């Protein structure tokens, strides 16, 4: 959206107001080890009633329920599990795929990076980033 707004414009001043309904930078981004453990857990069980036992699993592992739901969505997108009425079933013999093949996984990575840049950068760092974005867009759209 931002790239579209600045497309072809020479701006003298930009006022930024940041609002977000969820904080991504300080939320847990599961490590590869989290995913490995969770997948091994699902393989051992074969199926798992997420609505019924998800909170219990989260407490047992010290994870948040959001972390488990995120990993579940990634596994679903990658074809590692199916979900019916909240019950996960492992897809045995699923094709091996990298976590970054999941749009949900990549999107969370992007949101964390963007939040880091826009909210936790100094004013000078933010200005440099904005100047660079505008210069790139101006160059990309010249005829």
N, C-alpha and C positions, 0 to 999 in steps of 0.2 A: 504494500500500500504506500509506504513511504517513497519507494523508488518511483512509483507512478506520480505522486504528488510533486516531486522535484524534477520530473522529466522535462528537460529543455528550459528550465527556469533559472534565472540568475537572481538569487535571493539575497537581500541585504540583511534581513533579520529573520530568525526563526524562534518562535516561542514553543517550547515543548512542555506538555503536561502529560505525565505518565500515570496511567491507571491500569491496574491489572487485578483481575478477580482472584488469581492464584499466584502464589510466589513459587517460582520454579528453581531459582538459584539455591535456595536453602532447603528445598525439598530433597528427599532421597532420590538419587539417581542410582538404580541398582547396578552393582558391579557385575562383572562376568561370573564371579563366584556365586552371587545371589541367584542368577539365572540357572547356573549349573545345578545348584542345590535344589531349587524349585522344580526343575525338570526331572531330576533323579527321584524326587519325592513323588511327582506325578506318575512317572514310569512304574515305581514300586506299587502304587495304589491302583493304577489303571484308570480310575475316575475319581473326581473330587467335587463335592457339593460346595461350591464357592460361597453362595449366600449363607449356607448353614454353618460352615466351618472356617470360612475365610478369616474372620476376626480372631478365632482361636489360634489359627496358624500364625497370624501376624503377631499376636502376643508371644507365642512360643519362640518365634525367631527374633523378636524385638524389631520387627518391621512395622510399617504403617499398612493399613488396609489399602490405601492408595497405591503403595508400592506393589502389593500382590495383584491388584487389579491392572496396573500398568504392565507388569510382566505377563499376566494372563492375556492381555490384549495383543502384546507382541507375539506370544506363542500362537495365538489364534491367527494373526495375520501371516505368520510364517508357515501355517499349516501343520503345526506340531500338535495342536489340540482342536477338538470341535467343542462347541458349547450348545447345550440344549437345556432350556429352563434353568440356566445357571450352573448346570452340572458339566464339568469339564471331562472330556474323554480323550485319552492319549491316542494320537494317530501313530501307531507303530509303523516302522519302516518309512517314516516321513523323510523327504529329501533333506539332506543337510544344507542349512542355509545360515548365513551370517546374521547376527542381530541387526546390523545396519541395513539389511534388506527390508526391514519393517518401517513403514512410513511413520507409525506412532513413535518408534524409537528415535528415528532421525528428527522428527518434529520436536520431541522433548529436548534433544541435544541442541537444536536451533534455538528453542525458547530460552534455555539456560544461557547460551552464548549471547543472545540478544539482550536478555535481562542484565547480564553482567555488563555489557557494553553501554546500554542506555541508562541504567539506574545506578550502577556502582562505579562508573568512571568519574574521573575528575572533570571539571568544566573544560579544561584544556584538551584532555583526551577526547571528550565528546565532540568538541569543535573540530579537532583534527579529523575524526571519523566522519563527521557530517561533510566537511569540506572535500574529503576524499570521495565520498559517495556522490556528491554533486558533480565533481570533476569527472568521475567515471561515467556517470549518466550523460553528461553533456557531450563527452567524446563519443559515446556509443550511439548517439542519435544525430550526429552531424552528417550531412549529406555531401 
